[in-house]
Amino acid sequence: VQLVESGGGLVQAGGSLRLSCAASGRTSSRYAMGWFRQVPGKERVFVAAISWSGGNTAYAVSVKGRFTISRDNAKNTLWLQMNSLKPEDTAVYYCATKPTGDIIPFYYREDEYNYWGQGTQVTVSS
């Protein structure tokens, strides 16, 4: 599976961005997906996760209520709608697949995900 993120950029605090993640390759498998982010010099951290059907979602406390994860399996696309952005949201954002179908156990663990995109930079200015 190949994953390509897009939609990052520079935005002022309080603004919005919508990240996309396009999947290609072996997309017939039923996989959950997630978004992580990484600041230079720090570990990659969990942002949001969604099950195969979209019926189960999970969010990091820091983004809950501001970010929304969604997907369209027919389009092999994952999104992350980010509202009320803060300077501390500045990071490289990565999407990833999780081979657990319609459940998302241990969704916050990076080692639960098997395929990763290259990332897209999000910069929020104050």
C-alpha positions, 0 to 999 in steps of 0.5 A: 500500500502506498500513501500520499498526504496532501493539504498541508501548508501555512495557516494563521492561528484559528484557521482551518486546513483539511489534510488528505491521504490517498491510498493506492496499491493493495487497497482491497484489504480492510484496514483501519487508518490513523494520523500521527504528527511529528515535530523536529527532535521529538517522537511521532505522536498519535492524532486520530484513528478511524476504523475500516467502516468509519464507525469507530474513531479515536482522538488525542486529547489535544485535538479532540473537538477541533479535528475530525477524521473521516474516510471514503473507501470507494475513493481510497481516501482519508481526511483530517479536518483541522479547525481552530488551529493552534501554533502547537499543532505545527508539525509534519502530519503522517497517515498510516494504515492499521491491519485491524479492520473495523476495530482500532485497538491500541490505536495510539501506538505507532508500532500498530501501523504498518504502512506510512506516507511521507508526511505533509507539513502544517505550520500554524503562525501566531 
